[in-house]
Amino acid sequence: MFLAIILGACAEKDNLDPIGNWDLSQPEFASPASGTAIVLEEERPETTVAFEWAPAFSTENYQVRYAIVLDSASANDADTPILRLTSHNEGKGTTLSVSHGDLDAAMALAGFENGAEIPVKVKVLAECLSKSTTDEIDMTFTRFVTEELPTTLFLAGAATEGGTDLSEAAALKRLNDAQQAPVYQFEVYHQLQAGEGFRFYSRNSAPAMAYGGADGLLEKNGTPLTVEETAVYRLRVDLEAMTYDLLKVDHLSVVGGAIAGGWDGDVPIPYKGFGVWEGKVDILSAEGFVFRLNGNWDYLLKRAKGSLSELVMEADAADQGLEVEDIPAEKVGAIIYTVELTGNGYRYAFERDPNGSGPIEAPNQLFLLENGTSIMEFTKDDKMFNAPHYVAMQSTATYTLNSAADGSGIAYAIGGEIGATAYPDSDKVSGQEQMFIDSDRTDGGP
C-alpha cells in the first residue's frame, strides 16, 4: 500500500500540464463606464467609488487574482502608478470600493494640484501564475480644493548627501508649537553642494509630493532649489506659509565653564555627515557647557529640562513649549562627543576617550590652600587622602589642592562644591568630608 500511494502521487504530478500550455481570458469592466467624470467630495471623504468587472478564466481553472491600477493618462509605463489596490476577498473578488479621501491622497502624492481635474487610466489587472491580462477605461477625477499637508518631509537631490535616490533621503524633524502639538514646520541640518539641485519630498519613496521653488518661497512641483556655497546648512520649511529658510553653519562647537577657555572659549566639533557631529573634547571640571553654531550666542543648543540628552535651540524653546538648561559635565577628562541633529531627534551623547591620557600618579602629600596659603595637610591611606580635623571654610575664599604646601607642586581640580549641604542655614553643619586622588582614573581628575 505504501508503494502504491507513492507511485500514485508521482503519477498525479506527472499528469499536470507544463506551465504555459494554458490560456487566461481578459476581465471586462462592468462599471463605471469609460469616460466617467467624478468630483471627489471633500466634505464627505468617506464616499466611495465602486469598481466592478466580469471575471477572467484560466483554461485549467487555476486561481485568478485581481487588482485595480490608476495611472496618469499621459503615463508611458506602469512602474509608478498613482494607486494600486488589491480587490476584495484578498484579491479573489471582482469588486473594489475606494474612498474619495484615499483617491485624493493618492493623487496628491503623485503631485497633482488640489482642485485640478485629473484624467486617468483605470485598469483591472487579472493575474494567474505567470500570466496576466487587463481591461482599461478612461476616467477623470477632480481633486479636493483644500490640500492635505504631509506630516513627514524628506530632503533629496543631487546637492544632498544621499543624492537623488529617495530611499537615501534625509528625514526632516517635525516641530511643535508652544502646547507641544505638532505643526507643519520642519527642520534639518545637512551638507549641500553648490550649483546642484535639491527638493523636499513628502515620502522617501515614489510617488511623493515634491516641493521646490526659489528666493525663500516653496512651490509644489517647483524647480529644484540650489545654494551658492558648499557647506552644512540648517534648513527650515513651513508648509502652511509655503516658505523655506537656510542658515549656513560654518561650525558647531562646545563652550562653557568645563571647556578650555571657559565661556570665552570655543572648541569646534568636526562634521561627520547626515546631521551628525563627532569629536574629542577635554572636560576640565564639573561645570556646565552648551553647544552653539558659528560661535554665535544667538544659536545656543541646550538640554531640554526633564530630558536626559535632548537638545533644543534656546531661541526656539519657548515657541516649542520647552525649557532649557546648560548641559552638566557628567564626565571629566578626554571625552568623545556626538551631536545628532537629525529627523530622528536632536540629542547628544558622550563617552570617555579610550586613547585619552593614562592613569595619574597619586602624590605623597596633599595640602588644602586658602587664597594660596596652606591651612591643612591631608593624611594619606593608600589612595585616599583624609582630612585630619574639621576646618572652617569661607564662601568668599578660594580653595585649591596642591602636592606642595607653598602651592608650587601639582595642582588638582575639585569637582563640585566643598561642604555643600541641604541645610546651609543650620546653626551647625556637621559630618565628615573625604577628598581623594584616585590613581586608577584615566581622566586626569581627582
Buried (B, 14 or more C-beta within 10 A) or exposed (E): EEEEEEEEEEEEEEEEEEEEEBEBBEBEBBEBEEEBEBEBBBEEBEBBBEBBBBBBBBEBEEEBBBBBBBBBEEBEEEEEBBBBBBBEEEBEBBBBBBBBBBBBBBBBBBBBEBEEEBEBBBBBBBBBBEBBBBBEBBBBBBBBEEBBEBEBBBBBBBBBBBBBEBEBBBBBBBBBEEEEEEBBBBBBBBBBBEEBBBBBBBBBEBBBBBBBBEEEEBBBEBEBBBBEEEBBBBBBBBBEEBBBEBEBBEBBBBBBBBBEEBBEBBBBBEBEEBBBBBBBBBBBBBBBBBBBBBEEEEBBBBBBEEEEBBBBBBEBBEBBEBEBBBBEBEBBBBBBBBBBBBBEEBBBEBEBBEEBEEEBEBBEBBBBBBEEEBBBBBEBEEEBBBBEEEBEBEEEEEBBBBBBBEBEBEEBEBEEEEEEEEEEEEEEEEEEEEBBBBEEBBBBBB
